């Protein structure tokens, strides 16, 4: 099946120093690799963002955005429908922002400004009050906590085997020792590889993967209990507790909020 191609705006120059863009993309849509002369903050108000930036893979939930510095090649793929928000910043406004692609934790203030501008369909802030809001947004970006990636990937071949297998089946409950046997290393060695290459434990990486999978699964009409079971949780309460720790709300609350955004 041919994926839906996302049209990327082409400007001779950025229309304004801070430019806002909004869209809703269907499932199975993609943006071809491209480069532009400005920086961009790419954020999903609903869904999971899947980006490839300079050869790195990024998957981010609504609590995080992907920062793409100027002149950096990037592409995107959406397996599920997403509600997309983007902020383009000219080179001067990129000062004091990361020089490499990263994920940035998005504050409630940032979310509120993006939501307000999207609701009013503001691409270029023109009124004095909107210009002030845009400046607050830029200031918030400069203070946002930096994460190299919400769900990092590895270059080590053995570790890649484990990560790809878990991605294809997030509900796989095999313990670290069994995965170590599959890639012919000791459990201790595999644990060290997770810490060294991914900056987190096997358990944390799998939990983040399951959270992203849950966000996409909650698009369907399936019950929270069924989603949790598919993701390897023996009880719905354990799944709800994990989701609440990550999202700050229960799966049902997330569903209601998402329907409000849509």
N, C-alpha and C positions, 0 to 999 in steps of 0.2 A: 504494500500500500504506500502511495506516494505521500510524503509528509507535506503539510501546508507550509508554504514559504512565508516568513515574516518579512515585510518590506521595511528596510532600515532607512530612516530619513537621511536625505543627502542635502547638505548645505554647502554653499561656497564658503560661507563663514557662519559661525554660530549666531543666530538671530539676536541673542542677548547674552550678557555675561553669565546669567543664571537662567536656564531654559528648562521647562518642565514638560514631560511627555507622559501620556497615560494610554493604556490599551487593555483589551481583554483578548487573550489568545486561546484558540481552541486546543484541545488535546492533539498530540501528534503533530505539533508545529515546530518549525525551526528557523533560526536566523543563520545564514551562511557566514563564514569567517569574514570579518571586516575590521577596519582601523579608522579612527577619526582623530582629529587634532585636539580634541578637548577631553577632559575627564568625564566619567559618567558614574553615577551611583544608580545601580539597578536593584530594584526591590519588588517583592511580590506581597501585596496586601492579603492575598489568599492563594494557596497552592505552594508548590515547591519549585524554586529556581534551580535550573541545571545549566551551568555555564562551563565553557572551556576557554581559559584565558592564558595565552602564552604557553599552551601545552598542559596547563594545570586544570584539573576538574574541580568545579565548585558546585555544591548542592546546599541551598540555604532555605530555611523556613522563614515565616514572616517576622521573626524577631531579629533577623540579620539581613544585611544587604551586601551586594558584591560591589566593591570599588574597583573601577578599571581606570588606571592612569592614562593620560594622553598618549597617543601613538602606540597603543597596545592592542595586538590582534585578539579578537574574541568572537565566540559564536555561542549559540544557545539552542537547547532542545527542551521541549515541554511534553512530557508523556501524558500529563493531565492538563485540563484547562487552568489558566492562571489569570489573576487580576494584577496587572503590571503597572509599576510606577518607576519613572526614571527622572533623574536630574542631571542635566549637562552643565558642566562648569568650564569656563574659559581658563586658560593657562594661569592667569593671575590668581584666580580663586582656588587653584589647585595647590597653591603654596601651603605648606604645613599639613598637607594630606599625604598619605603613604605614596612612595614612589614605585611600589610594586603592587600587584593585585592582591587584595585581602578581603576578608569579610569584616564588616563593621556592625557592632551591636546597635540596634536602632532604638532610640529612646522614645518614650511616650510623646514627648514634645515633637520630635521629628515625624512620628506617625501621624499626629494630629494635623501638622502643617501640610503634609503630603495629602492626607485625606480631604482637608478643607480645599486646597487648590484643585484637586481632582474633581470634587463635587461642583466647584464653580468653573471648572474647565479653564483654569488659568495656565497658559503656557509661558507668557512673559509677564512678570509682575510690573504693573504700570502705576497703580495708585501708591501713595506714600506708605500706607499701612501694609500693602502687599510687599513692597520693597523691604520694609522692616522685617516682615515675616521671613522673606527669603534670606535676609542677612542672619536672622536667628538660626535658620536651617543650616547655613554654611558654618556658623559658629558651633552648632551642635555636632556637625560632622567632624570638625577638627578635634572635638573632645571625645568622640565616640571610641569606646574600647575596641582595640584591633584584635582580630583572630586571624591566623594564617588561613584557616578554612574551617567551616563548621563541621564538615565531614571530610577529613583529609584522605588522600590516597598515597600509595607507597610505590617506590621504584624497585624494591627487592622482589625478585620473581616468586619466591615462596610465599611471601606476604600477599602479593597480588592474587595468588590462587585462592587464598582464604577470603580476601575481601570480595573478589568477584563471585565466589560461591555464596557468600552471605547476601550479597546484593540480589542474587537471583532467588534466594529463599531466606528472607529476613527472619522467618519464624524458626529457623534451624536452631535447636537448643543444644547442639553438641558442645561439650566443654572444651576449654583451650587445649587440654591434653590430647583429645581426639584429633583436633585440627593439626596439632604439632606432629602427630603420627602420620597424618595424611601427606604432609610436606617434608617428612623425614628429618625433623629436627626435634630437639628436646623441648618440653613445655617451657622450661626456663628460657631457652634461646628465643622461642617465639614471643614470649612475654617481653623480653628485652627489645625485640624488633618492633613491637607495637609502641613501646615507650620511646625508642630512638627515632623511628621513622614517622610516627603519627602524633607523638606528643601526648598520648593517652593510653589507657589500658584497653585490652580486648573487650572487657565488659562495657566500658564507656562508649567505645566506637560502635559496638553492636546496638547499644541503647539509642544512640543518636540515629543510626540507620533505621531502627524500628519506629522512632518518632517521625522521621520523614515519610516512611512508608504509611504510617497511620494517617498523616495529614492527607495523603493522596487517597487512601482507602475510605476516609470519611466523606469523600465526594459522593460515594454510592449511597444507596438506601439501606445498606446492610446494618445490622444492629451493632452497637458498640461491643457487645459481648463477642459477636462473631469476628469482628476486626481484631480484638484482643487475642482470641484463640488462634487465628491465622498467623499472628505475629509471635506466637510462642508462649503466651501468658496462660497459666493454668486457671486463673480466675479473672473475672472482669475487674475486680477491685484492684488487683495488682497492675493491670493495664492502665486503669484510670489514674492510679497514683503516679505511675511513670509519666503519663501524658501531662498531668497537672504540674509535675516538677519542671517539665521542659517548657510548657506553654503558658503556665500561670492560670490555666482554666481547665475544666473537664472537657472530654471529647464532645459531649452534647452542647456545652456552652460554646465551644469552638465552632461547631456546626451552625448554631444559631447566628453567631457573629458573622460567619462566612456568608450565610444567606443574606444578611443585611448588607454586606459589601457588594454582593453580586447585583 
